């Protein structure tokens, strides 16, 4: 597995296409949720992704600076390609994203995510704590979760 970290400006065009395709394949097609993925946050985000030995993007996440989606730094668009699941790649993706987020924004104590409700236990094992009530985002139940860097 090869890991890549980029700003929007430094993303290679083919990688940008591949990660947007992966997001669409999972969030729109697999989850049968028609929504506008391109939300104008990608341009100001930091992008972390993994490529397999064939060079295909198989995991992706973006880190949003404080004040973009939430007052705190946040992690979003967490996605692992279907054939790459069950290998703890998602855990490695999140750990790497958290470490990079705290390196980028040293003054930030918390990382915020908007988790799909069916993944609450999975994120909980990573140290995230649910906040507030469940809500619908594009017709899918979600909860806000926070992890503190102690």
Secondary structure by P-SEA (a helix, b strand, c coil): cbbbbbccccccaaaaaaaaaaaaacccccccccccccccccccbbbbbccccccccccbbbbbcccccccccccccccccccccccaaaaaaaaaaaaaaaaacccccbbbbbccccaaaaaaaabbbbccbbbbcccbbbbbbbbbcc
